[in-house]
Amino acid sequence: MKLTYLYLLISAFVLNAINAQSTASTQVTKFTIASTELDTLKTIWVYLPKNYENSTKSYSVIYMHDAQNLFDAKTSYVGEWEVDEYLDHLTDPKSIIIGIEHGNEKRIDELTPYNHEKYGGGKGDTYLSFITNTLKPHVDITYRTKTDAEHTTIFGSSLGGLLSFYAVIKYPETFGNAGVFSPSFWINPEIFDLVKNTNIPETSRFYFLTGTDEGETMIPKLEEMLSLLKSKGINETQFESLNIEGGQHNEKLWATHFGKAYQWLNK
């Protein structure tokens, strides 16, 4: 993984927004919510399925990090994931998407469970407490949701992939599934010890994605984690793992493969 991605992401949104046109679907709205856990206001993006208003059914929920990159080219770093475009073309989307804007210069703090000697961070549990204790209750009251862990997914890339994986390991009573794209296991190697010392429910599910051009450690670290998960009793029905030839550490890789991950996590 290129270290520059962690830092350029913080400032690129302002430059990218100049003269850009919004590409967000009409199904996307925003709201702001106070987080006492993080001592800040968080902007939340919401994608509601096209048939939401005309139905009475409840939906599973996918919590996604880095909301600025998910729906809108105007706010994205170097291109959006096109989550809304993908879901708009589905006949019957099964999930509400809740995108959480990252905290700019606090992104590393929020999306890493452990402190790194050089890069800092380590407030991932506080960020997850915000999702669990403040955001999720608000979402479950406001929208028709399936509230149990089986129907609650957490999804992200890079540091967001790391924290999504961590969330399912540490808080399986809340998060039953994780979309884990290009996880930055290198920055928090302590996560391997966490997995070794944790009983992982047979209901927990993981979708892993990496690219072969994401640096020397990306695929070996994922393979190490997969071996560890298998030694803990995780069976092949609980995870999917794809290594994309030529895939690089960027939104293009993640956007291209979001749809397959979405379908697997919702089956």
Secondary structure, DSSP 4 states (H G I P E B T S, - for coil): --THHHHHHHHHHHHHHTT------TTEEEEEEEETTTTEEEEEEEE--TTSTT----BEEEEEE-GGGTS-TTT-SSS---HHHHHHT-SS--EEEEEE---GGGHHHHH-SS-BTTTB---HHHHHHHIIIIIHHHHHHHS-B--SGGGEEEEEETHHHHHHHHHHHH-TTT--EEEEES--GGG-THHHHHHHT----TT-EEEEEEEEES-TTHHHHHHHHHHHHHHTT--GGGEEEEEEEEEESSHHHHHHHHHHHHHHHT-
